[in-house]
Amino acid sequence: MLLAPGKFFKPESGTETLLMQTIGIRDVVLGLGACAAWMRGDGAFRGWATAGLISDSADLLLGLRSRPLVGTKSALIATLAPVPFVGAGLLGFARSLRKSLA
């Protein structure tokens, strides 16, 4: 989303491109933090993963209520873009809980 936002959708305005790039920047920061914590193995990974999941979930919720502000097509993009990341985050937490219970 940061380097090639056009791969995810056809931007109709500079605002949409900027939005995708800012999401990309945030995802790079959260991802690098999570990877660094995971490599260190100091237990901070779950905090980074939680921050990413909260952020992506908030994006999804904001997208759901954004239609009056940006129109139907842009609201759909804003709503659906974080869905795979929320799903991956939930899957990761489910797996970590299963491992800790085993």
C-alpha positions in Angstrom: 0.0 0.0 0.0 2.9 2.3 0.6 4.9 1.8 -2.6 2.2 0.8 -5.1 -1.3 1.7 -3.8 -2.6 1.3 -7.4 -2.1 -2.5 -7.0 -5.0 -2.6 -4.5 -7.5 -0.3 -6.2 -7.6 2.4 -8.9 -7.2 5.7 -7.1 -9.6 8.3 -8.3 -8.0 11.1 -6.3 -4.8 12.0 -4.6 -6.7 11.7 -1.3 -7.3 8.0 -1.8 -3.7 7.5 -2.8 -2.5 9.3 0.3 -4.8 7.3 2.5 -3.4 4.0 1.2 0.1 5.2 1.7 -0.5 6.4 5.2 -2.0 3.0 6.0 1.1 1.4 4.4 3.4 3.4 6.6 1.6 2.4 9.8 1.6 -1.2 8.7 5.3 -1.2 8.0 6.0 0.3 11.5 3.8 -2.1 13.3 5.1 -5.0 11.3 8.7 -4.1 11.9 8.1 -3.7 15.6 6.3 -7.1 15.7 9.1 -8.8 13.8 11.8 -7.3 16.0 10.0 -8.4 19.1 9.4 -11.9 17.8 13.1 -12.2 16.9 14.2 -11.0 20.3 11.7 -13.5 21.9 11.2 -11.1 24.9 7.4 -11.5 25.0 6.7 -8.1 23.5 5.4 -9.6 20.3 1.9 -10.0 21.6 1.7 -6.3 22.4 2.8 -5.4 18.9 0.3 -7.9 17.4 -2.4 -6.5 19.7 -1.7 -2.9 18.5 -1.9 -4.0 14.9 -5.2 -5.9 15.4 -6.7 -2.9 17.3 -5.6 -0.5 14.5 -6.9 -2.7 11.7 -10.2 -3.3 13.5 -10.6 0.5 14.1 -10.0 1.0 10.3 -12.7 -1.5 9.5 -15.2 0.2 11.9 -14.4 3.6 10.5 -14.8 2.3 7.0 -18.3 1.1 7.9 -19.4 4.6 8.8 -17.5 6.6 6.2 -20.0 6.4 3.3 -21.6 9.9 3.9 -18.1 11.4 4.0 -16.4 9.7 1.0 -19.1 8.0 -1.0 -20.0 4.4 -1.5 -17.1 3.2 -3.5 -14.4 4.7 -1.3 -16.3 3.6 1.8 -16.3 0.0 0.5 -12.5 0.2 -0.2 -11.9 1.6 3.4 -14.1 -1.1 4.9 -12.7 -4.1 3.0 -9.0 -3.2 2.9 -8.3 -4.1 6.5 -10.4 -7.3 6.5 -7.6 -9.7 5.6 -5.3 -8.2 8.3 -8.0 -8.4 11.0 -8.6 -12.1 9.9 -4.9 -12.8 10.1 -4.6 -11.2 13.5 -7.5 -13.1 14.9 -6.1 -16.3 13.5 -2.7 -15.6 15.1 -4.3 -15.0 18.5 -6.4 -18.1 18.2 -3.2 -20.1 17.4 -1.3 -18.6 20.3 -4.1 -19.3 22.7 -4.3 -22.9 21.5 -0.5 -23.3 22.0 -0.7 -21.8 25.6 -3.5 -24.1 26.5 -1.7 -27.2 25.2 
